[in-house]
Amino acid sequence: MFKLFSNSNIKQISQDEAKRRLDSQEKIVLVDVREDNEYAQGHIPGSINLPLSRLDQAQKILKDQDATIFVYCLSGGRSSRAGQYLLKMGYSDVTNIGGISTWPYEIERSGRRAAV
């Protein structure tokens, strides 16, 4: 497993700004760090599921360490920790967009795009 870090270095943006950027032509990797069963219950369209508990496998899935990565979870806590861990792994552009519990936009409730 990995050591959890404080959230002092992780970038955060509003969900409105995240949605604007996701809807633009900007290439963003959207990562849901909740567990598989939570992801299956509903997730932001276009996201991949890479649970915090398996984040040590990130380099198998997120091959470009310079990619723009947005992370989210249920309320923002796990995504903050995940963002810190990704930064420690060498990813350079990681942003916490908070939790799906306050996401005011579309949520996909069927289908599955699990990363691992």
Jmol script that loads the backbone (N, CA, C; Angstrom):
load data "model"
ATOM      1  N   MET A   1       0.849  -1.186   0.000  1.00  0.00           N
ATOM      2  CA  MET A   1       0.000   0.000   0.000  1.00  0.00           C
ATOM      3  C   MET A   1       0.885   1.236   0.000  1.00  0.00           C
ATOM      4  N   PHE A   2       0.304   2.384   0.110  1.00  0.00           N
ATOM      5  CA  PHE A   2       1.059   3.622   0.038  1.00  0.00           C
ATOM      6  C   PHE A   2       0.732   4.508   1.218  1.00  0.00           C
ATOM      7  N   LYS A   3       1.655   5.400   1.492  1.00  0.00           N
ATOM      8  CA  LYS A   3       1.452   6.365   2.571  1.00  0.00           C
ATOM      9  C   LYS A   3       0.512   7.467   2.087  1.00  0.00           C
ATOM     10  N   LEU A   4      -0.406   7.876   2.926  1.00  0.00           N
ATOM     11  CA  LEU A   4      -1.318   8.959   2.578  1.00  0.00           C
ATOM     12  C   LEU A   4      -0.684  10.291   2.966  1.00  0.00           C
ATOM     13  N   PHE A   5      -0.820  11.260   2.115  1.00  0.00           N
ATOM     14  CA  PHE A   5      -0.196  12.558   2.305  1.00  0.00           C
ATOM     15  C   PHE A   5      -1.246  13.616   2.580  1.00  0.00           C
ATOM     16  N   SER A   6      -0.801  14.732   3.124  1.00  0.00           N
ATOM     17  CA  SER A   6      -1.727  15.842   3.329  1.00  0.00           C
ATOM     18  C   SER A   6      -2.139  16.406   1.975  1.00  0.00           C
ATOM     19  N   ASN A   7      -3.178  17.207   1.953  1.00  0.00           N
ATOM     20  CA  ASN A   7      -3.683  17.712   0.675  1.00  0.00           C
ATOM     21  C   ASN A   7      -3.163  19.104   0.346  1.00  0.00           C
ATOM     22  N   SER A   8      -2.022  19.481   0.883  1.00  0.00           N
ATOM     23  CA  SER A   8      -1.536  20.847   0.708  1.00  0.00           C
ATOM     24  C   SER A   8      -1.090  21.177  -0.712  1.00  0.00           C
ATOM     25  N   ASN A   9      -0.693  20.195  -1.507  1.00  0.00           N
ATOM     26  CA  ASN A   9      -0.160  20.489  -2.836  1.00  0.00           C
ATOM     27  C   ASN A   9      -1.111  20.175  -3.981  1.00  0.00           C
ATOM     28  N   ILE A  10      -2.203  19.552  -3.720  1.00  0.00           N
ATOM     29  CA  ILE A  10      -3.106  19.153  -4.793  1.00  0.00           C
ATOM     30  C   ILE A  10      -3.945  20.343  -5.245  1.00  0.00           C
ATOM     31  N   LYS A  11      -4.013  20.531  -6.561  1.00  0.00           N
ATOM     32  CA  LYS A  11      -4.835  21.611  -7.106  1.00  0.00           C
ATOM     33  C   LYS A  11      -6.304  21.237  -6.969  1.00  0.00           C
ATOM     34  N   GLN A  12      -7.137  22.241  -6.782  1.00  0.00           N
ATOM     35  CA  GLN A  12      -8.581  22.040  -6.737  1.00  0.00           C
ATOM     36  C   GLN A  12      -9.243  23.104  -7.595  1.00  0.00           C
ATOM     37  N   ILE A  13     -10.320  22.710  -8.272  1.00  0.00           N
ATOM     38  CA  ILE A  13     -11.128  23.664  -9.030  1.00  0.00           C
ATOM     39  C   ILE A  13     -12.590  23.384  -8.721  1.00  0.00           C
ATOM     40  N   SER A  14     -13.428  24.345  -9.037  1.00  0.00           N
ATOM     41  CA  SER A  14     -14.866  24.159  -8.817  1.00  0.00           C
ATOM     42  C   SER A  14     -15.402  23.116  -9.797  1.00  0.00           C
ATOM     43  N   GLN A  15     -16.529  22.552  -9.453  1.00  0.00           N
ATOM     44  CA  GLN A  15     -17.142  21.588 -10.352  1.00  0.00           C
ATOM     45  C   GLN A  15     -17.653  22.254 -11.620  1.00  0.00           C
ATOM     46  N   ASP A  16     -18.056  23.509 -11.533  1.00  0.00           N
ATOM     47  CA  ASP A  16     -18.460  24.236 -12.740  1.00  0.00           C
ATOM     48  C   ASP A  16     -17.277  24.393 -13.695  1.00  0.00           C
ATOM     49  N   GLU A  17     -16.117  24.746 -13.151  1.00  0.00           N
ATOM     50  CA  GLU A  17     -14.919  24.874 -13.971  1.00  0.00           C
ATOM     51  C   GLU A  17     -14.501  23.519 -14.526  1.00  0.00           C
ATOM     52  N   ALA A  18     -14.604  22.480 -13.731  1.00  0.00           N
ATOM     53  CA  ALA A  18     -14.268  21.132 -14.198  1.00  0.00           C
ATOM     54  C   ALA A  18     -15.164  20.740 -15.368  1.00  0.00           C
ATOM     55  N   LYS A  19     -16.454  20.981 -15.245  1.00  0.00           N
ATOM     56  CA  LYS A  19     -17.400  20.645 -16.314  1.00  0.00           C
ATOM     57  C   LYS A  19     -17.084  21.442 -17.575  1.00  0.00           C
ATOM     58  N   ARG A  20     -16.790  22.724 -17.421  1.00  0.00           N
ATOM     59  CA  ARG A  20     -16.449  23.548 -18.578  1.00  0.00           C
ATOM     60  C   ARG A  20     -15.232  22.972 -19.298  1.00  0.00           C
ATOM     61  N   ARG A  21     -14.216  22.617 -18.524  1.00  0.00           N
ATOM     62  CA  ARG A  21     -12.994  22.078 -19.125  1.00  0.00           C
ATOM     63  C   ARG A  21     -13.220  20.688 -19.720  1.00  0.00           C
ATOM     64  N   LEU A  22     -14.017  19.870 -19.069  1.00  0.00           N
ATOM     65  CA  LEU A  22     -14.318  18.545 -19.618  1.00  0.00           C
ATOM     66  C   LEU A  22     -15.098  18.649 -20.928  1.00  0.00           C
ATOM     67  N   ASP A  23     -15.960  19.658 -21.040  1.00  0.00           N
ATOM     68  CA  ASP A  23     -16.753  19.849 -22.254  1.00  0.00           C
ATOM     69  C   ASP A  23     -15.967  20.504 -23.391  1.00  0.00           C
ATOM     70  N   SER A  24     -14.834  21.098 -23.078  1.00  0.00           N
ATOM     71  CA  SER A  24     -14.021  21.754 -24.110  1.00  0.00           C
ATOM     72  C   SER A  24     -13.257  20.689 -24.890  1.00  0.00           C
ATOM     73  N   GLN A  25     -12.457  21.115 -25.810  1.00  0.00           N
ATOM     74  CA  GLN A  25     -11.650  20.194 -26.596  1.00  0.00           C
ATOM     75  C   GLN A  25     -10.393  19.742 -25.849  1.00  0.00           C
ATOM     76  N   GLU A  26     -10.219  20.232 -24.646  1.00  0.00           N
ATOM     77  CA  GLU A  26      -9.055  19.896 -23.841  1.00  0.00           C
ATOM     78  C   GLU A  26      -9.053  18.396 -23.517  1.00  0.00           C
ATOM     79  N   LYS A  27      -7.899  17.773 -23.642  1.00  0.00           N
ATOM     80  CA  LYS A  27      -7.774  16.340 -23.338  1.00  0.00           C
ATOM     81  C   LYS A  27      -7.520  16.174 -21.841  1.00  0.00           C
ATOM     82  N   ILE A  28      -8.478  15.563 -21.163  1.00  0.00           N
ATOM     83  CA  ILE A  28      -8.405  15.364 -19.712  1.00  0.00           C
ATOM     84  C   ILE A  28      -8.727  13.910 -19.402  1.00  0.00           C
ATOM     85  N   VAL A  29      -7.936  13.316 -18.542  1.00  0.00           N
ATOM     86  CA  VAL A  29      -8.222  11.967 -18.051  1.00  0.00           C
ATOM     87  C   VAL A  29      -8.994  12.137 -16.744  1.00  0.00           C
ATOM     88  N   LEU A  30     -10.217  11.643 -16.724  1.00  0.00           N
ATOM     89  CA  LEU A  30     -11.102  11.775 -15.571  1.00  0.00           C
ATOM     90  C   LEU A  30     -11.099  10.457 -14.803  1.00  0.00           C
ATOM     91  N   VAL A  31     -10.660  10.505 -13.546  1.00  0.00           N
ATOM     92  CA  VAL A  31     -10.474   9.285 -12.754  1.00  0.00           C
ATOM     93  C   VAL A  31     -11.354   9.309 -11.507  1.00  0.00           C
ATOM     94  N   ASP A  32     -12.190   8.290 -11.384  1.00  0.00           N
ATOM     95  CA  ASP A  32     -13.033   8.076 -10.204  1.00  0.00           C
ATOM     96  C   ASP A  32     -12.264   7.130  -9.286  1.00  0.00           C
ATOM     97  N   VAL A  33     -11.912   7.592  -8.086  1.00  0.00           N
ATOM     98  CA  VAL A  33     -11.097   6.780  -7.182  1.00  0.00           C
ATOM     99  C   VAL A  33     -11.928   6.028  -6.136  1.00  0.00           C
ATOM    100  N   ARG A  34     -13.235   5.964  -6.341  1.00  0.00           N
ATOM    101  CA  ARG A  34     -14.086   5.184  -5.446  1.00  0.00           C
ATOM    102  C   ARG A  34     -13.948   3.692  -5.773  1.00  0.00           C
ATOM    103  N   GLU A  35     -14.447   2.861  -4.897  1.00  0.00           N
ATOM    104  CA  GLU A  35     -14.392   1.415  -5.108  1.00  0.00           C
ATOM    105  C   GLU A  35     -15.334   1.003  -6.240  1.00  0.00           C
ATOM    106  N   ASP A  36     -15.100  -0.185  -6.777  1.00  0.00           N
ATOM    107  CA  ASP A  36     -15.847  -0.688  -7.934  1.00  0.00           C
ATOM    108  C   ASP A  36     -17.362  -0.607  -7.755  1.00  0.00           C
ATOM    109  N   ASN A  37     -17.844  -1.038  -6.591  1.00  0.00           N
ATOM    110  CA  ASN A  37     -19.295  -1.053  -6.365  1.00  0.00           C
ATOM    111  C   ASN A  37     -19.871   0.365  -6.348  1.00  0.00           C
ATOM    112  N   GLU A  38     -19.127   1.330  -5.847  1.00  0.00           N
ATOM    113  CA  GLU A  38     -19.589   2.720  -5.841  1.00  0.00           C
ATOM    114  C   GLU A  38     -19.648   3.258  -7.271  1.00  0.00           C
ATOM    115  N   TYR A  39     -18.618   2.966  -8.046  1.00  0.00           N
ATOM    116  CA  TYR A  39     -18.554   3.398  -9.442  1.00  0.00           C
ATOM    117  C   TYR A  39     -19.729   2.825 -10.228  1.00  0.00           C
ATOM    118  N   ALA A  40     -20.039   1.552  -9.996  1.00  0.00           N
ATOM    119  CA  ALA A  40     -21.131   0.896 -10.710  1.00  0.00           C
ATOM    120  C   ALA A  40     -22.478   1.545 -10.413  1.00  0.00           C
ATOM    121  N   GLN A  41     -22.624   2.155  -9.238  1.00  0.00           N
ATOM    122  CA  GLN A  41     -23.886   2.795  -8.861  1.00  0.00           C
ATOM    123  C   GLN A  41     -24.099   4.130  -9.558  1.00  0.00           C
ATOM    124  N   GLY A  42     -23.050   4.730 -10.089  1.00  0.00           N
ATOM    125  CA  GLY A  42     -23.154   5.991 -10.802  1.00  0.00           C
ATOM    126  C   GLY A  42     -21.825   6.697 -10.828  1.00  0.00           C
ATOM    127  N   HIS A  43     -21.490   7.285 -11.980  1.00  0.00           N
ATOM    128  CA  HIS A  43     -20.211   7.959 -12.162  1.00  0.00           C
ATOM    129  C   HIS A  43     -20.342   9.037 -13.221  1.00  0.00           C
ATOM    130  N   ILE A  44     -19.371   9.914 -13.267  1.00  0.00           N
ATOM    131  CA  ILE A  44     -19.362  10.971 -14.278  1.00  0.00           C
ATOM    132  C   ILE A  44     -19.032  10.331 -15.618  1.00  0.00           C
ATOM    133  N   PRO A  45     -19.824  10.618 -16.656  1.00  0.00           N
ATOM    134  CA  PRO A  45     -19.564  10.032 -17.970  1.00  0.00           C
ATOM    135  C   PRO A  45     -18.129  10.305 -18.436  1.00  0.00           C
ATOM    136  N   GLY A  46     -17.530   9.279 -19.013  1.00  0.00           N
ATOM    137  CA  GLY A  46     -16.178   9.410 -19.530  1.00  0.00           C
ATOM    138  C   GLY A  46     -15.089   9.112 -18.518  1.00  0.00           C
ATOM    139  N   SER A  47     -15.485   8.845 -17.281  1.00  0.00           N
ATOM    140  CA  SER A  47     -14.478   8.574 -16.254  1.00  0.00           C
ATOM    141  C   SER A  47     -14.033   7.116 -16.310  1.00  0.00           C
ATOM    142  N   ILE A  48     -12.849   6.880 -15.767  1.00  0.00           N
ATOM    143  CA  ILE A  48     -12.375   5.525 -15.567  1.00  0.00           C
ATOM    144  C   ILE A  48     -12.328   5.275 -14.066  1.00  0.00           C
ATOM    145  N   ASN A  49     -12.463   4.039 -13.680  1.00  0.00           N
ATOM    146  CA  ASN A  49     -12.465   3.674 -12.267  1.00  0.00           C
ATOM    147  C   ASN A  49     -11.094   3.130 -11.888  1.00  0.00           C
ATOM    148  N   LEU A  50     -10.421   3.843 -11.020  1.00  0.00           N
ATOM    149  CA  LEU A  50      -9.130   3.422 -10.480  1.00  0.00           C
ATOM    150  C   LEU A  50      -9.190   3.679  -8.977  1.00  0.00           C
ATOM    151  N   PRO A  51      -9.702   2.702  -8.214  1.00  0.00           N
ATOM    152  CA  PRO A  51      -9.919   2.912  -6.785  1.00  0.00           C
ATOM    153  C   PRO A  51      -8.659   3.307  -6.024  1.00  0.00           C
ATOM    154  N   LEU A  52      -8.841   4.144  -5.023  1.00  0.00           N
ATOM    155  CA  LEU A  52      -7.739   4.560  -4.163  1.00  0.00           C
ATOM    156  C   LEU A  52      -6.999   3.339  -3.614  1.00  0.00           C
ATOM    157  N   SER A  53      -7.729   2.280  -3.310  1.00  0.00           N
ATOM    158  CA  SER A  53      -7.121   1.072  -2.743  1.00  0.00           C
ATOM    159  C   SER A  53      -6.198   0.353  -3.729  1.00  0.00           C
ATOM    160  N   ARG A  54      -6.305   0.684  -5.022  1.00  0.00           N
ATOM    161  CA  ARG A  54      -5.442   0.069  -6.032  1.00  0.00           C
ATOM    162  C   ARG A  54      -4.643   1.109  -6.817  1.00  0.00           C
ATOM    163  N   LEU A  55      -4.511   2.280  -6.248  1.00  0.00           N
ATOM    164  CA  LEU A  55      -3.843   3.369  -6.955  1.00  0.00           C
ATOM    165  C   LEU A  55      -2.366   3.078  -7.222  1.00  0.00           C
ATOM    166  N   ASP A  56      -1.798   2.142  -6.491  1.00  0.00           N
ATOM    167  CA  ASP A  56      -0.410   1.770  -6.757  1.00  0.00           C
ATOM    168  C   ASP A  56      -0.246   1.159  -8.151  1.00  0.00           C
ATOM    169  N   GLN A  57      -1.347   0.818  -8.819  1.00  0.00           N
ATOM    170  CA  GLN A  57      -1.333   0.283 -10.175  1.00  0.00           C
ATOM    171  C   GLN A  57      -1.537   1.371 -11.228  1.00  0.00           C
ATOM    172  N   ALA A  58      -1.526   2.622 -10.831  1.00  0.00           N
ATOM    173  CA  ALA A  58      -1.838   3.733 -11.730  1.00  0.00           C
ATOM    174  C   ALA A  58      -0.962   3.755 -12.978  1.00  0.00           C
ATOM    175  N   GLN A  59       0.304   3.447 -12.848  1.00  0.00           N
ATOM    176  CA  GLN A  59       1.207   3.547 -13.999  1.00  0.00           C
ATOM    177  C   GLN A  59       0.867   2.556 -15.108  1.00  0.00           C
ATOM    178  N   LYS A  60       0.128   1.501 -14.784  1.00  0.00           N
ATOM    179  CA  LYS A  60      -0.336   0.557 -15.803  1.00  0.00           C
ATOM    180  C   LYS A  60      -1.468   1.158 -16.631  1.00  0.00           C
ATOM    181  N   ILE A  61      -2.226   2.066 -16.027  1.00  0.00           N
ATOM    182  CA  ILE A  61      -3.419   2.636 -16.658  1.00  0.00           C
ATOM    183  C   ILE A  61      -3.164   4.048 -17.174  1.00  0.00           C
ATOM    184  N   LEU A  62      -2.531   4.871 -16.349  1.00  0.00           N
ATOM    185  CA  LEU A  62      -2.274   6.273 -16.675  1.00  0.00           C
ATOM    186  C   LEU A  62      -0.826   6.392 -17.148  1.00  0.00           C
ATOM    187  N   LYS A  63      -0.603   6.081 -18.408  1.00  0.00           N
ATOM    188  CA  LYS A  63       0.759   5.955 -18.932  1.00  0.00           C
ATOM    189  C   LYS A  63       1.474   7.292 -19.123  1.00  0.00           C
ATOM    190  N   ASP A  64       0.719   8.356 -19.420  1.00  0.00           N
ATOM    191  CA  ASP A  64       1.317   9.673 -19.672  1.00  0.00           C
ATOM    192  C   ASP A  64       1.355  10.471 -18.375  1.00  0.00           C
ATOM    193  N   GLN A  65       2.533  10.607 -17.792  1.00  0.00           N
ATOM    194  CA  GLN A  65       2.641  11.315 -16.517  1.00  0.00           C
ATOM    195  C   GLN A  65       2.468  12.823 -16.663  1.00  0.00           C
ATOM    196  N   ASP A  66       2.441  13.320 -17.895  1.00  0.00           N
ATOM    197  CA  ASP A  66       2.211  14.747 -18.124  1.00  0.00           C
ATOM    198  C   ASP A  66       0.767  15.056 -18.510  1.00  0.00           C
ATOM    199  N   ALA A  67      -0.076  14.038 -18.561  1.00  0.00           N
ATOM    200  CA  ALA A  67      -1.484  14.240 -18.913  1.00  0.00           C
ATOM    201  C   ALA A  67      -2.182  15.076 -17.838  1.00  0.00           C
ATOM    202  N   THR A  68      -3.216  15.790 -18.253  1.00  0.00           N
ATOM    203  CA  THR A  68      -4.073  16.492 -17.304  1.00  0.00           C
ATOM    204  C   THR A  68      -5.032  15.462 -16.712  1.00  0.00           C
ATOM    205  N   ILE A  69      -4.978  15.300 -15.406  1.00  0.00           N
ATOM    206  CA  ILE A  69      -5.791  14.303 -14.717  1.00  0.00           C
ATOM    207  C   ILE A  69      -6.690  15.001 -13.703  1.00  0.00           C
ATOM    208  N   PHE A  70      -7.994  14.725 -13.795  1.00  0.00           N
ATOM    209  CA  PHE A  70      -8.956  15.169 -12.798  1.00  0.00           C
ATOM    210  C   PHE A  70      -9.351  13.938 -11.982  1.00  0.00           C
ATOM    211  N   VAL A  71      -9.307  14.054 -10.658  1.00  0.00           N
ATOM    212  CA  VAL A  71      -9.720  12.962  -9.786  1.00  0.00           C
ATOM    213  C   VAL A  71     -10.938  13.385  -8.975  1.00  0.00           C
ATOM    214  N   TYR A  72     -11.818  12.416  -8.714  1.00  0.00           N
ATOM    215  CA  TYR A  72     -12.972  12.674  -7.854  1.00  0.00           C
ATOM    216  C   TYR A  72     -13.330  11.395  -7.106  1.00  0.00           C
ATOM    217  N   CYS A  73     -14.132  11.551  -6.069  1.00  0.00           N
ATOM    218  CA  CYS A  73     -14.613  10.421  -5.272  1.00  0.00           C
ATOM    219  C   CYS A  73     -16.049  10.729  -4.863  1.00  0.00           C
ATOM    220  N   LEU A  74     -16.439  10.348  -3.658  1.00  0.00           N
ATOM    221  CA  LEU A  74     -17.789  10.646  -3.193  1.00  0.00           C
ATOM    222  C   LEU A  74     -17.895  12.073  -2.669  1.00  0.00           C
ATOM    223  N   SER A  75     -16.954  12.470  -1.801  1.00  0.00           N
ATOM    224  CA  SER A  75     -17.058  13.791  -1.177  1.00  0.00           C
ATOM    225  C   SER A  75     -15.811  14.663  -1.336  1.00  0.00           C
ATOM    226  N   GLY A  76     -14.729  14.123  -1.865  1.00  0.00           N
ATOM    227  CA  GLY A  76     -13.518  14.906  -2.079  1.00  0.00           C
ATOM    228  C   GLY A  76     -12.321  14.489  -1.249  1.00  0.00           C
ATOM    229  N   GLY A  77     -12.538  13.712  -0.211  1.00  0.00           N
ATOM    230  CA  GLY A  77     -11.438  13.302   0.661  1.00  0.00           C
ATOM    231  C   GLY A  77     -10.499  12.288   0.024  1.00  0.00           C
ATOM    232  N   ARG A  78     -11.066  11.217  -0.504  1.00  0.00           N
ATOM    233  CA  ARG A  78     -10.224  10.200  -1.148  1.00  0.00           C
ATOM    234  C   ARG A  78      -9.547  10.743  -2.388  1.00  0.00           C
ATOM    235  N   SER A  79     -10.244  11.603  -3.132  1.00  0.00           N
ATOM    236  CA  SER A  79      -9.632  12.150  -4.345  1.00  0.00           C
ATOM    237  C   SER A  79      -8.467  13.075  -3.996  1.00  0.00           C
ATOM    238  N   SER A  80      -8.551  13.761  -2.884  1.00  0.00           N
ATOM    239  CA  SER A  80      -7.434  14.591  -2.435  1.00  0.00           C
ATOM    240  C   SER A  80      -6.221  13.714  -2.127  1.00  0.00           C
ATOM    241  N   ARG A  81      -6.442  12.631  -1.406  1.00  0.00           N
ATOM    242  CA  ARG A  81      -5.346  11.707  -1.094  1.00  0.00           C
ATOM    243  C   ARG A  81      -4.797  11.066  -2.358  1.00  0.00           C
ATOM    244  N   ALA A  82      -5.696  10.682  -3.268  1.00  0.00           N
ATOM    245  CA  ALA A  82      -5.266  10.076  -4.527  1.00  0.00           C
ATOM    246  C   ALA A  82      -4.425  11.057  -5.340  1.00  0.00           C
ATOM    247  N   GLY A  83      -4.849  12.304  -5.376  1.00  0.00           N
ATOM    248  CA  GLY A  83      -4.085  13.319  -6.107  1.00  0.00           C
ATOM    249  C   GLY A  83      -2.690  13.479  -5.555  1.00  0.00           C
ATOM    250  N   GLN A  84      -2.576  13.511  -4.244  1.00  0.00           N
ATOM    251  CA  GLN A  84      -1.265  13.621  -3.608  1.00  0.00           C
ATOM    252  C   GLN A  84      -0.384  12.429  -3.973  1.00  0.00           C
ATOM    253  N   TYR A  85      -0.964  11.249  -3.947  1.00  0.00           N
ATOM    254  CA  TYR A  85      -0.207  10.047  -4.276  1.00  0.00           C
ATOM    255  C   TYR A  85       0.251  10.071  -5.734  1.00  0.00           C
ATOM    256  N   LEU A  86      -0.636  10.487  -6.634  1.00  0.00           N
ATOM    257  CA  LEU A  86      -0.257  10.569  -8.054  1.00  0.00           C
ATOM    258  C   LEU A  86       0.887  11.564  -8.254  1.00  0.00           C
ATOM    259  N   LEU A  87       0.845  12.689  -7.543  1.00  0.00           N
ATOM    260  CA  LEU A  87       1.948  13.650  -7.626  1.00  0.00           C
ATOM    261  C   LEU A  87       3.246  13.014  -7.149  1.00  0.00           C
ATOM    262  N   LYS A  88       3.186  12.278  -6.070  1.00  0.00           N
ATOM    263  CA  LYS A  88       4.381  11.593  -5.547  1.00  0.00           C
ATOM    264  C   LYS A  88       4.893  10.551  -6.527  1.00  0.00           C
ATOM    265  N   MET A  89       3.998   9.982  -7.341  1.00  0.00           N
ATOM    266  CA  MET A  89       4.387   8.984  -8.338  1.00  0.00           C
ATOM    267  C   MET A  89       5.002   9.633  -9.578  1.00  0.00           C
ATOM    268  N   GLY A  90       4.945  10.960  -9.658  1.00  0.00           N
ATOM    269  CA  GLY A  90       5.551  11.654 -10.786  1.00  0.00           C
ATOM    270  C   GLY A  90       4.588  12.265 -11.780  1.00  0.00           C
ATOM    271  N   TYR A  91       3.292  12.153 -11.548  1.00  0.00           N
ATOM    272  CA  TYR A  91       2.319  12.813 -12.430  1.00  0.00           C
ATOM    273  C   TYR A  91       2.389  14.309 -12.158  1.00  0.00           C
ATOM    274  N   SER A  92       2.340  15.104 -13.220  1.00  0.00           N
ATOM    275  CA  SER A  92       2.623  16.526 -13.058  1.00  0.00           C
ATOM    276  C   SER A  92       1.408  17.441 -13.029  1.00  0.00           C
ATOM    277  N   ASP A  93       0.255  16.975 -13.509  1.00  0.00           N
ATOM    278  CA  ASP A  93      -0.909  17.854 -13.636  1.00  0.00           C
ATOM    279  C   ASP A  93      -2.154  17.149 -13.100  1.00  0.00           C
ATOM    280  N   VAL A  94      -2.294  17.154 -11.784  1.00  0.00           N
ATOM    281  CA  VAL A  94      -3.397  16.451 -11.131  1.00  0.00           C
ATOM    282  C   VAL A  94      -4.264  17.466 -10.391  1.00  0.00           C
ATOM    283  N   THR A  95      -5.574  17.379 -10.607  1.00  0.00           N
ATOM    284  CA  THR A  95      -6.519  18.305  -9.991  1.00  0.00           C
ATOM    285  C   THR A  95      -7.654  17.529  -9.341  1.00  0.00           C
ATOM    286  N   ASN A  96      -7.974  17.882  -8.107  1.00  0.00           N
ATOM    287  CA  ASN A  96      -9.109  17.308  -7.392  1.00  0.00           C
ATOM    288  C   ASN A  96     -10.351  18.122  -7.736  1.00  0.00           C
ATOM    289  N   ILE A  97     -11.370  17.447  -8.277  1.00  0.00           N
ATOM    290  CA  ILE A  97     -12.606  18.172  -8.591  1.00  0.00           C
ATOM    291  C   ILE A  97     -13.705  17.876  -7.568  1.00  0.00           C
ATOM    292  N   GLY A  98     -13.336  17.220  -6.462  1.00  0.00           N
ATOM    293  CA  GLY A  98     -14.279  17.033  -5.367  1.00  0.00           C
ATOM    294  C   GLY A  98     -15.033  15.733  -5.424  1.00  0.00           C
ATOM    295  N   GLY A  99     -16.296  15.791  -5.024  1.00  0.00           N
ATOM    296  CA  GLY A  99     -17.085  14.576  -4.888  1.00  0.00           C
ATOM    297  C   GLY A  99     -18.296  14.532  -5.796  1.00  0.00           C
ATOM    298  N   ILE A 100     -18.620  13.328  -6.207  1.00  0.00           N
ATOM    299  CA  ILE A 100     -19.779  13.126  -7.064  1.00  0.00           C
ATOM    300  C   ILE A 100     -21.077  13.443  -6.323  1.00  0.00           C
ATOM    301  N   SER A 101     -21.033  13.424  -4.996  1.00  0.00           N
ATOM    302  CA  SER A 101     -22.247  13.715  -4.224  1.00  0.00           C
ATOM    303  C   SER A 101     -22.749  15.138  -4.442  1.00  0.00           C
ATOM    304  N   THR A 102     -21.871  16.034  -4.895  1.00  0.00           N
ATOM    305  CA  THR A 102     -22.284  17.414  -5.175  1.00  0.00           C
ATOM    306  C   THR A 102     -22.190  17.757  -6.663  1.00  0.00           C
ATOM    307  N   TRP A 103     -21.927  16.766  -7.508  1.00  0.00           N
ATOM    308  CA  TRP A 103     -21.807  16.989  -8.955  1.00  0.00           C
ATOM    309  C   TRP A 103     -23.185  17.307  -9.516  1.00  0.00           C
ATOM    310  N   PRO A 104     -23.397  18.528 -10.029  1.00  0.00           N
ATOM    311  CA  PRO A 104     -24.740  18.926 -10.451  1.00  0.00           C
ATOM    312  C   PRO A 104     -25.071  18.551 -11.899  1.00  0.00           C
ATOM    313  N   TYR A 105     -24.183  17.811 -12.548  1.00  0.00           N
ATOM    314  CA  TYR A 105     -24.365  17.496 -13.958  1.00  0.00           C
ATOM    315  C   TYR A 105     -24.692  16.009 -14.129  1.00  0.00           C
ATOM    316  N   GLU A 106     -24.693  15.578 -15.374  1.00  0.00           N
ATOM    317  CA  GLU A 106     -25.057  14.204 -15.700  1.00  0.00           C
ATOM    318  C   GLU A 106     -24.216  13.175 -14.945  1.00  0.00           C
ATOM    319  N   ILE A 107     -24.899  12.118 -14.516  1.00  0.00           N
ATOM    320  CA  ILE A 107     -24.253  10.959 -13.906  1.00  0.00           C
ATOM    321  C   ILE A 107     -24.706   9.731 -14.679  1.00  0.00           C
ATOM    322  N   GLU A 108     -23.739   8.949 -15.106  1.00  0.00           N
ATOM    323  CA  GLU A 108     -24.023   7.719 -15.845  1.00  0.00           C
ATOM    324  C   GLU A 108     -24.292   6.599 -14.852  1.00  0.00           C
ATOM    325  N   ARG A 109     -25.396   5.924 -15.024  1.00  0.00           N
ATOM    326  CA  ARG A 109     -25.773   4.888 -14.063  1.00  0.00           C
ATOM    327  C   ARG A 109     -25.758   3.486 -14.662  1.00  0.00           C
ATOM    328  N   SER A 110     -25.430   3.375 -15.915  1.00  0.00           N
ATOM    329  CA  SER A 110     -25.363   2.040 -16.525  1.00  0.00           C
ATOM    330  C   SER A 110     -24.049   1.925 -17.277  1.00  0.00           C
ATOM    331  N   GLY A 111     -23.650   0.721 -17.534  1.00  0.00           N
ATOM    332  CA  GLY A 111     -22.382   0.503 -18.214  1.00  0.00           C
ATOM    333  C   GLY A 111     -21.243   0.544 -17.214  1.00  0.00           C
ATOM    334  N   ARG A 112     -20.071   0.191 -17.674  1.00  0.00           N
ATOM    335  CA  ARG A 112     -18.931   0.118 -16.773  1.00  0.00           C
ATOM    336  C   ARG A 112     -17.645   0.347 -17.560  1.00  0.00           C
ATOM    337  N   ARG A 113     -16.825   1.260 -17.088  1.00  0.00           N
ATOM    338  CA  ARG A 113     -15.520   1.501 -17.699  1.00  0.00           C
ATOM    339  C   ARG A 113     -14.458   1.394 -16.607  1.00  0.00           C
ATOM    340  N   ALA A 114     -14.278   0.220 -16.093  1.00  0.00           N
ATOM    341  CA  ALA A 114     -13.292   0.022 -15.027  1.00  0.00           C
ATOM    342  C   ALA A 114     -11.900  -0.060 -15.613  1.00  0.00           C
ATOM    343  N   ALA A 115     -10.955   0.545 -14.943  1.00  0.00           N
ATOM    344  CA  ALA A 115      -9.578   0.552 -15.419  1.00  0.00           C
ATOM    345  C   ALA A 115      -8.838  -0.697 -14.974  1.00  0.00           C
ATOM    346  N   VAL A 116      -9.054  -1.133 -13.766  1.00  0.00           N
ATOM    347  CA  VAL A 116      -8.339  -2.306 -13.247  1.00  0.00           C
ATOM    348  C   VAL A 116      -9.308  -3.250 -12.568  1.00  0.00           C
TER     349      VAL A 116
END
end "model"
wireframe off; spacefill off
backbone 0.3
color backbone group
